[in-house]
């Protein structure tokens, strides 16, 4: 129902913040002197899932409400890129952290590293798309 869609839309920003907070706390737990690596890993895994599903919902919501139309993407393409890249970044961090958590050899370590670098690259692209959206696109509409 559309009421459920609206409730989730209202909580979507909260979920994005929650996922980011889980990343922050998980990163702190990676400090060796704290001896909390497993807790940090689990916060990264769950934070990644929260980010991924929050961004996936932002992408799917217009298609669920309006039906699939390419205009849903092209109308706000930079916003679509922000959400797509952030979601892919979350997915890559999820997968990389799972591999890191259960790695058994150097190959697993290299695979986890590649997933982290790829995820970080997607997050960077998301940030660049956001900068473009807010600083360059918004100036075009003012002219």
MIZATOR-638769 format. One line per field, with one value per atom (N, C-alpha, C, CB): z, x, y; residue number from 1. Coordinates in steps of 0.02 Angstrom, whole numbers, plus 32768, in hexadecimal, padded with zeros to 4 digits. Glycine has a CB too. Example, Ala and Ser with C-alpha at 12.3 -4.5 7.8 and 13.67 -1.06 7.14 Angstrom:
2
pz: 8186; 8186; 8186; 81C4; 8162; 8165; 818A; 811E;
px: 8294; 8267; 8294; 8235; 8282; 82AC; 8285; 82C0;
py: 7EE4; 7F1F; 7F5B; 7F20; 7F90; 7FCB; 8002; 7FE2;
num: 1; 1; 1; 1; 2; 2; 2; 2;
***
This chain:
143
pz: 8000; 8000; 8000; 803D; 7FE6; 7FE3; 8027; 7FB7; 8059; 809D; 80B8; 80CC; 80AC; 80C1; 809D; 80B5; 805D; 8036; 8054; 7FEC; 8068; 8085; 80C8; 808B; 80F2; 8133; 8129; 815B; 80FA; 80EE; 80D1; 80BF; 80A6; 808A; 80C1; 8057; 80F1; 8128; 8154; 8152; 8158; 8181; 815A; 81A2; 8119; 80EF; 8101; 80A6; 810F; 8124; 8165; 812B; 8194; 81D3; 81C7; 8201; 8199; 818B; 816D; 815A; 8142; 8126; 815D; 80F0; 818B; 81C3; 81F0; 81EB; 81FD; 8228; 8209; 8232; 81C9; 81A8; 81AC; 815F; 81A2; 81A6; 81EE; 818F; 821F; 8265; 8276; 8293; 825B; 8266; 8247; 8248; 820D; 81EF; 821D; 81AA; 8237; 8262; 82A0; 8276; 82C3; 8300; 82F0; 8325; 82BA; 82A5; 8297; 8267; 8278; 826A; 82AA; 823F; 82DB; 831C; 833C; 834C; 8336; 8353; 8330; 834F; 82F6; 82D3; 82F2; 828A; 831E; 833F; 8369; 836C; 835B; 837D; 83C9; 8366; 83E7; 8430; 8451; 8445; 842B; 8447; 8449; 841D; 8421; 841E; 8412; 845E; 83E0; 83D1; 8386; 83E7; 8366; 831E; 830A; 8308; 832C; 8317; 8319; 8342; 834C; 8351; 8318; 8395; 8307; 82CF; 828E; 82CB; 8284; 8247; 8241; 8245; 8277; 8274; 8269; 82B4; 8287; 827A; 8231; 82A8; 8214; 81CD; 81A1; 81B9; 81B2; 818B; 818E; 81A5; 81C9; 81CF; 81B6; 8217; 81C2; 81A8; 815C; 81C1; 813E; 80F5; 80DA; 80DE; 80FC; 80E6; 80ED; 810F; 8124; 812D; 80F6; 8173; 80E7; 80B1; 806E; 80AE; 805F; 801F; 8016; 801A; 8048; 8040; 8042; 8076; 8067; 8068; 8023; 809D; 8004; 7FC2; 7F8C; 7FB1; 7F93; 7F63; 7F65; 7F72; 7FA0; 7FA6; 7F85; 7FF0; 7F8D; 7F6D; 7F21; 7F80; 7F05; 7EBD; 7EA6; 7EA8; 7ECC; 7EB8; 7EC5; 7EDA; 7EF8; 7F0D; 7ED4; 7F42; 7EAA; 7E75; 7E43; 7E50; 7E38; 7E0A; 7E27; 7DF6; 7E68; 7E89; 7E88; 7ED1; 7E95; 7E98; 7E53; 7EBD; 7E24; 7DE1; 7DAA; 7DCF; 7DB9; 7D85; 7D66; 7D4E; 7D47; 7D2C; 7CF0; 7D1A; 7CF7; 7CBF; 7CC0; 7CC6; 7C87; 7C83; 7C9D; 7C3B; 7C99; 7CB2; 7CFD; 7CA2; 7D22; 7D69; 7D76; 7D88; 7D47; 7D4E; 7D30; 7D2B; 7CF3; 7CD0; 7CEE; 7C87; 7D0F; 7D2D; 7D62; 7D4B; 7D87; 7DBA; 7DB7; 7E02; 7D7F; 7D73; 7DA7; 7D2E; 7DBB; 7DED; 7E30; 7DF6; 7E41; 7E7F; 7E7A; 7E8D; 7E3F; 7E32; 7E3B; 7DEB; 7E20; 7E27; 7E70; 7DFD; 7E96; 7EDD; 7EFF; 7EFE; 7EF5; 7F16; 7EFC; 7F0D; 7EBB; 7E9E; 7EB7; 7E52; 7EB4; 7EC9; 7F14; 7EB6; 7F3C; 7F85; 7F94; 7FAB; 7F71; 7F7B; 7F66; 7F54; 7F2E; 7F18; 7F48; 7ED1; 7F62; 7F94; 7FD2; 7FA8; 7FE9; 8022; 8015; 8036; 7FD8; 7FC6; 7FC6; 7F81; 7FA9; 7FA5; 7FEB; 7F7A; 8016; 805B; 8080; 8081; 8075; 8094; 807E; 8080; 803E; 8024; 803A; 7FD7; 8037; 804C; 8096; 803D; 80C0; 8107; 8117; 812E; 80F4; 80FF; 80EC; 80D5; 80B4; 809F; 80D3; 8059; 80EA; 811B; 815D; 8129; 8171; 81B0; 81B0; 81BD; 8177; 8175; 8149; 815B; 813D; 8110; 812F; 8100; 8102; 8117; 80F8; 8106; 80C4; 80A3; 8082; 806E; 8062; 8043; 8009; 8029; 7FE5; 7FAF; 7FCA; 7F8A; 8002; 8021; 8036; 805E; 8052; 8067; 802B; 808A; 7FF4; 7FB7; 7F9C; 7F81; 7F9D; 7F85; 7FB1; 7F85; 7FF2; 801F; 8011; 806A; 8007; 7FF7; 7FB7; 7FF1; 7F84; 7F45; 7F4D; 7F10; 7F75; 7F80; 7FA7; 7FA6; 7FD7; 7FFD; 7FD0; 8038; 7FA6; 7F79; 7F48; 7F52; 7F2E; 7F00; 7F24; 7EE3; 7F60; 7F87; 7F95; 7FC8; 7FA9; 7FB6; 7F77; 7FD1; 7F3E; 7EFE; 7EEF; 7EC4; 7EFC; 7EF1; 7F21; 7EFB; 7F5F; 7F8E; 7F78; 7FD5; 7F5D; 7F43; 7F08; 7F2F; 7EDA; 7EA1; 7EB7; 7E70; 7EEA; 7F06; 7F21; 7F3E; 7F44; 7F5E; 7F27; 7F8B; 7EF2; 7EBA; 7E97; 7E88; 7E8F; 7E70; 7E9C; 7E65; 7EDD; 7F0A; 7F04; 7F53; 7F00; 7EF7; 7EB6; 7EF8; 7E81; 7E40; 7E47; 7E0A; 7E68; 7E6E; 7E94; 7E93; 7ECB; 7EF5; 7EE1; 7F3B; 7EC2; 7EB2; 7E68; 7EC7; 7E3C; 7DF4; 7DD7; 7DCE; 7DE5; 7DCB; 7DE9; 7DD9; 7E2A; 7E49; 7E2E; 7E96; 7E19; 7DFB; 7DB6; 7DF6; 7D91; 7D50; 7D55; 7D2D; 7D89; 7D90; 7DA7; 7DC1; 7DC5; 7DDC; 7DA2; 7E12; 7D6D; 7D35; 7D09; 7D0B;
px: 802A; 8000; 802C; 7FD0; 8010; 8035; 8042; 8011; 8019; 8025; 8066; 7FEA; 8072; 80B1; 80EC; 80AF; 80E3; 8118; 812A; 8103; 80F7; 8103; 8125; 80C1; 8112; 8133; 817C; 8110; 818C; 81D2; 81F7; 81D7; 81D7; 81F7; 820B; 81C9; 81DF; 81ED; 8226; 81AF; 8230; 8265; 82A4; 824D; 82A3; 82DC; 831A; 82CB; 8311; 834A; 8367; 8335; 833C; 8352; 837D; 8316; 8367; 838C; 83D1; 8365; 83D5; 8416; 8444; 840C; 842A; 8452; 8467; 842A; 8438; 8447; 8480; 8409; 847C; 84B1; 84F4; 849F; 84F4; 8533; 854E; 8528; 8522; 8537; 8555; 84FC; 8537; 8552; 8597; 8522; 85A2; 85E6; 8617; 85E5; 8603; 862F; 8642; 860D; 8611; 861F; 8648; 85DD; 8636; 865D; 86A5; 863D; 86B1; 86F6; 871C; 86F5; 86FB; 871C; 872E; 86ED; 8702; 870F; 8749; 86D1; 875E; 8797; 87D9; 8796; 87D9; 8817; 8831; 880B; 886E; 8887; 8886; 88CD; 8896; 8898; 8854; 88B5; 881E; 87DB; 87C9; 87A7; 87EB; 87DF; 8795; 87F7; 8778; 8730; 8726; 8708; 8755; 8751; 8710; 878D; 86FC; 86BF; 8681; 86B2; 867C; 8644; 8646; 8644; 8682; 8689; 8675; 86D1; 8689; 8676; 862B; 8697; 860A; 85C1; 859E; 85A8; 85B7; 859A; 85A2; 85B9; 85DB; 85E6; 85B7; 862F; 85AF; 8582; 853B; 8585; 8522; 84DC; 84D3; 84C5; 8504; 8501; 84FF; 853B; 8525; 8526; 84E2; 855C; 84C3; 8481; 844E; 846B; 8452; 8423; 842C; 842E; 846A; 8478; 845F; 84C4; 8470; 845C; 8410; 8476; 83EB; 83A2; 8382; 8384; 839F; 8385; 838C; 83A9; 83C6; 83D2; 83A9; 841D; 83A5; 837D; 8334; 8381; 831B; 82D6; 82CE; 82C2; 82FF; 82FB; 82F7; 8338; 8319; 8318; 82D6; 8354; 82BD; 8281; 8240; 8280; 823F; 8200; 81DB; 820F; 81FB; 81D4; 81B6; 8200; 81D9; 81C0; 8185; 81F8; 8185; 814D; 8110; 8160; 8119; 80E1; 80C7; 80F6; 80F4; 80E0; 80E4; 810B; 80FB; 8108; 814C; 80D0; 816B; 81AD; 81AA; 81CF; 81CC; 81D2; 8219; 819E; 8238; 827C; 8280; 8297; 8249; 8248; 8255; 8204; 8244; 8252; 829D; 8236; 82C4; 830E; 8328; 832F; 8314; 8330; 831B; 831D; 82E1; 82C9; 82F9; 8284; 8318; 8348; 8383; 8327; 83A7; 83DC; 8414; 83F9; 8426; 845C; 8445; 8471; 8406; 83EC; 83EC; 83A5; 83DB; 83DE; 8425; 83C4; 8457; 849D; 84B4; 84CA; 849E; 84AF; 8497; 8490; 8458; 843B; 8458; 83F0; 8461; 847C; 84C3; 847C; 84EE; 8534; 853A; 855D; 8510; 8512; 84FA; 84E6; 84C6; 84AD; 84E1; 846E; 8501; 8536; 8571; 854D; 8581; 85B6; 85A5; 85C2; 8566; 8550; 8553; 850A; 853E; 8541; 8589; 8521; 85B6; 85FD; 861C; 8625; 860C; 8626; 860A; 8615; 85CA; 85AC; 85D3; 8561; 85DA; 85FA; 8643; 85F5; 8667; 86AC; 86B4; 86CA; 8687; 868C; 867E; 865D; 864E; 8640; 867D; 8601; 869C; 86D9; 8710; 86F1; 8718; 874C; 873F; 874E; 8700; 86EE; 8700; 86A3; 86F7; 8701; 873C; 86C2; 876B; 87A2; 87D0; 87CB; 87EA; 8814; 8859; 87F4; 8862; 88A3; 88AE; 88A7; 88E7; 88F9; 88CB; 8941; 88B2; 8883; 8844; 8871; 882A; 87EF; 87FE; 87D8; 8839; 884D; 884F; 8891; 886B; 886D; 8827; 8898; 87FB; 87B7; 8792; 8791; 8799; 8779; 8793; 8786; 87D4; 87F1; 87D4; 883D; 87CD; 87B0; 8768; 87B4; 8741; 86FC; 86F9; 86D6; 8727; 8728; 873B; 8759; 876E; 8783; 874B; 87C3; 872A; 86F2; 86B9; 86D8; 86A9; 8675; 8687; 8668; 86C5; 86DB; 86D8; 8722; 86E7; 86E2; 869A; 86FF; 866B; 8624; 860D; 85F9; 8623; 8610; 862C; 8629; 8669; 8687; 865F; 86D1; 864D; 8624; 85E0; 8619; 85C4; 8585; 858F; 856C; 85C5; 85D3; 85DF; 8610; 8601; 860C; 85CB; 863E; 85A0; 855E; 8535; 8538; 853B; 8516; 8530; 851C; 8572; 858E; 8576; 85DB; 8576; 855D; 8514; 8565; 84ED; 84A6; 8498; 8483; 84BB; 84AB; 84CE; 84BD; 8508; 852D; 852B; 8574; 852A; 852B; 84E4; 8557; 84BE; 8479; 844D; 845A; 8455; 842B; 843B; 8434; 8479; 848A; 846A; 84D6; 8463; 8443; 83FA; 844A; 83D8; 8391; 8386; 8370; 83B9; 83B3; 83BA; 83E7; 83DB; 83E8; 83AC; 8420;
py: 7FC4; 8000; 803E; 8000; 8075; 80B3; 80D1; 80E5; 80C2; 80DA; 80BE; 80C8; 807E; 805F; 807E; 8013; 808D; 80AD; 80F1; 80B5; 8117; 8159; 8154; 817F; 8123; 811B; 810C; 80E2; 80E0; 80CF; 810A; 8093; 8131; 816C; 819D; 818F; 81A5; 81D4; 81BB; 81DD; 817A; 815D; 814F; 811E; 815B; 814B; 8173; 8157; 81B3; 81DD; 81C2; 8227; 81B0; 8194; 8155; 8183; 812A; 80ED; 80FD; 80C0; 812F; 8143; 815C; 817A; 8183; 819C; 8163; 81D1; 8135; 80FB; 80D1; 80D0; 80C3; 809D; 80C0; 8090; 8101; 8128; 8127; 8171; 812D; 812A; 80E6; 813A; 80B2; 806F; 8068; 8039; 8087; 8088; 80AC; 80AA; 80E5; 810D; 80E6; 814F; 80CB; 80A6; 8067; 8093; 8045; 800A; 801B; 7FEB; 8055; 806B; 8077; 80AB; 8094; 80A0; 805D; 80C8; 802C; 7FEA; 7FC7; 7FBF; 7FDE; 7FC0; 7FD6; 7FD2; 8006; 801C; 7FE2; 805D; 7FCB; 7F8E; 7F90; 7F81; 7FC9; 7FCD; 7FC3; 800F; 7FCB; 7FC0; 7F76; 7FE5; 7F4D; 7F05; 7EF5; 7EE4; 7F17; 7F0E; 7F01; 7F4C; 7EDF; 7ED3; 7EAE; 7EAA; 7E78; 7E56; 7E84; 7E19; 7EAE; 7EDC; 7F0F; 7F01; 7F26; 7F55; 7F34; 7F6D; 7EF6; 7ED3; 7ECC; 7E8D; 7EB8; 7EB0; 7EF2; 7E8F; 7F28; 7F6A; 7F7E; 7FA0; 7F6D; 7F7B; 7F52; 7F6E; 7F12; 7EE7; 7F01; 7E9E; 7F0D; 7F24; 7F6B; 7F1F; 7F96; 7FDA; 7FDB; 8003; 7FAE; 7FA9; 7F93; 7F78; 7F63; 7F4D; 7F85; 7F11; 7FAB; 7FE2; 8016; 8003; 8028; 8058; 803D; 8068; 7FFF; 7FE1; 7FE3; 7F99; 7FCA; 7FC7; 800C; 7F9C; 803A; 807E; 809F; 80A9; 8097; 80B4; 8090; 80B2; 804D; 8027; 803F; 7FDB; 804C; 8064; 80A8; 8067; 80D3; 8116; 810F; 8141; 80DD; 80D2; 80B3; 80A6; 8083; 805E; 8083; 801C; 80AD; 80CE; 80F0; 8101; 811B; 813B; 8109; 816C; 80D2; 80A0; 8079; 806F; 8070; 804E; 807A; 803A; 80BA; 80E9; 80FA; 8129; 8109; 8121; 80ED; 815B; 80B2; 8081; 808F; 8082; 805E; 8069; 8097; 8027; 80CE; 80FE; 8118; 813A; 811D; 8136; 817E; 8132; 81A3; 81E8; 81EA; 8208; 81B4; 81B2; 81B6; 8171; 819F; 81A2; 81E3; 8165; 81F3; 822C; 826F; 822A; 8271; 82AF; 82C9; 82A4; 829D; 82B0; 8280; 82B0; 8283; 8252; 8257; 825C; 8294; 8299; 827C; 82E3; 8285; 8266; 821A; 827F; 8201; 81B9; 819F; 81A8; 81C4; 81AF; 81B0; 81DD; 81E3; 81E6; 81A6; 8225; 8195; 815B; 8119; 815B; 8114; 80D6; 80C9; 80DB; 80FC; 80F2; 80E6; 8130; 8108; 80FB; 80B4; 812F; 809E; 805A; 8026; 8050; 8031; 8002; 8003; 8013; 803E; 8042; 801A; 808B; 801F; 7FF8; 7FAD; 800B; 7F99; 7F52; 7F39; 7F47; 7F60; 7F4B; 7F47; 7F7C; 7F76; 7F74; 7F37; 7FB4; 7F28; 7EED; 7EAF; 7EE7; 7EA6; 7E6A; 7E66; 7E68; 7E9F; 7EA1; 7E91; 7EE4; 7EA9; 7E9D; 7E54; 7ECA; 7E36; 7DEF; 7DC5; 7DD8; 7DD5; 7DB1; 7DBB; 7DC8; 7DFA; 7E0A; 7DE4; 7E56; 7DE2; 7DC1; 7D77; 7DCA; 7D57; 7D0E; 7CF9; 7CED; 7D28; 7D17; 7CE2; 7D56; 7CB9; 7C82; 7C84; 7C41; 7CAE; 7CAE; 7CF3; 7C76; 7CF9; 7D38; 7D4B; 7D35; 7D19; 7D27; 7D49; 7CE5; 7D2F; 7D4D; 7D95; 7D23; 7DA0; 7DE3; 7E12; 7DE2; 7DFB; 7E24; 7E32; 7E03; 7E00; 7E09; 7E3C; 7DC7; 7E37; 7E67; 7EAD; 7E55; 7EB4; 7EF5; 7F12; 7EF0; 7EE9; 7F00; 7F17; 7EC8; 7EF2; 7F07; 7F48; 7ED0; 7F52; 7F91; 7FCB; 7F8C; 7FC2; 7FF7; 8008; 7FE3; 7FD5; 7FE1; 8006; 7F9E; 7FF0; 8012; 805A; 7FEE; 8066; 80AA; 80D5; 80AA; 80B7; 80DB; 80EE; 80B1; 80BF; 80D0; 8107; 8091; 8104; 8139; 817D; 8129; 817C; 81BA; 81D4; 81AE; 81A8; 81BD; 81D8; 8182; 81BB; 81D4; 821B; 81A6; 8226; 8269; 829C; 8267; 8287; 82B4; 82C5; 8296; 8292; 829F; 82CE; 825D; 82C7; 82F4; 833B; 82DB; 8343; 8386; 83A5; 8383; 837D; 8395; 83AB; 835F; 8381; 838E; 83CF; 8354; 83D9; 8412; 8452; 8402; 844D; 848A; 849D; 8483; 846D; 847E; 847D; 844E; 8448; 8446; 847D; 8402; 8489; 84BC; 8501; 84BA; 850D; 854E; 8556; 8556; 851F; 8521; 8535; 84DE; 851C; 852C; 8574; 84FD; 8593; 85D8; 860A; 85E6; 85F4; 8620; 862B; 8606;
num: 1; 1; 1; 1; 2; 2; 2; 2; 3; 3; 3; 3; 4; 4; 4; 4; 5; 5; 5; 5; 6; 6; 6; 6; 7; 7; 7; 7; 8; 8; 8; 8; 9; 9; 9; 9; 10; 10; 10; 10; 11; 11; 11; 11; 12; 12; 12; 12; 13; 13; 13; 13; 14; 14; 14; 14; 15; 15; 15; 15; 16; 16; 16; 16; 17; 17; 17; 17; 18; 18; 18; 18; 19; 19; 19; 19; 20; 20; 20; 20; 21; 21; 21; 21; 22; 22; 22; 22; 23; 23; 23; 23; 24; 24; 24; 24; 25; 25; 25; 25; 26; 26; 26; 26; 27; 27; 27; 27; 28; 28; 28; 28; 29; 29; 29; 29; 30; 30; 30; 30; 31; 31; 31; 31; 32; 32; 32; 32; 33; 33; 33; 33; 34; 34; 34; 34; 35; 35; 35; 35; 36; 36; 36; 36; 37; 37; 37; 37; 38; 38; 38; 38; 39; 39; 39; 39; 40; 40; 40; 40; 41; 41; 41; 41; 42; 42; 42; 42; 43; 43; 43; 43; 44; 44; 44; 44; 45; 45; 45; 45; 46; 46; 46; 46; 47; 47; 47; 47; 48; 48; 48; 48; 49; 49; 49; 49; 50; 50; 50; 50; 51; 51; 51; 51; 52; 52; 52; 52; 53; 53; 53; 53; 54; 54; 54; 54; 55; 55; 55; 55; 56; 56; 56; 56; 57; 57; 57; 57; 58; 58; 58; 58; 59; 59; 59; 59; 60; 60; 60; 60; 61; 61; 61; 61; 62; 62; 62; 62; 63; 63; 63; 63; 64; 64; 64; 64; 65; 65; 65; 65; 66; 66; 66; 66; 67; 67; 67; 67; 68; 68; 68; 68; 69; 69; 69; 69; 70; 70; 70; 70; 71; 71; 71; 71; 72; 72; 72; 72; 73; 73; 73; 73; 74; 74; 74; 74; 75; 75; 75; 75; 76; 76; 76; 76; 77; 77; 77; 77; 78; 78; 78; 78; 79; 79; 79; 79; 80; 80; 80; 80; 81; 81; 81; 81; 82; 82; 82; 82; 83; 83; 83; 83; 84; 84; 84; 84; 85; 85; 85; 85; 86; 86; 86; 86; 87; 87; 87; 87; 88; 88; 88; 88; 89; 89; 89; 89; 90; 90; 90; 90; 91; 91; 91; 91; 92; 92; 92; 92; 93; 93; 93; 93; 94; 94; 94; 94; 95; 95; 95; 95; 96; 96; 96; 96; 97; 97; 97; 97; 98; 98; 98; 98; 99; 99; 99; 99; 100; 100; 100; 100; 101; 101; 101; 101; 102; 102; 102; 102; 103; 103; 103; 103; 104; 104; 104; 104; 105; 105; 105; 105; 106; 106; 106; 106; 107; 107; 107; 107; 108; 108; 108; 108; 109; 109; 109; 109; 110; 110; 110; 110; 111; 111; 111; 111; 112; 112; 112; 112; 113; 113; 113; 113; 114; 114; 114; 114; 115; 115; 115; 115; 116; 116; 116; 116; 117; 117; 117; 117; 118; 118; 118; 118; 119; 119; 119; 119; 120; 120; 120; 120; 121; 121; 121; 121; 122; 122; 122; 122; 123; 123; 123; 123; 124; 124; 124; 124; 125; 125; 125; 125; 126; 126; 126; 126; 127; 127; 127; 127; 128; 128; 128; 128; 129; 129; 129; 129; 130; 130; 130; 130; 131; 131; 131; 131; 132; 132; 132; 132; 133; 133; 133; 133; 134; 134; 134; 134; 135; 135; 135; 135; 136; 136; 136; 136; 137; 137; 137; 137; 138; 138; 138; 138; 139; 139; 139; 139; 140; 140; 140; 140; 141; 141; 141; 141; 142; 142; 142; 142; 143; 143; 143; 143;
***
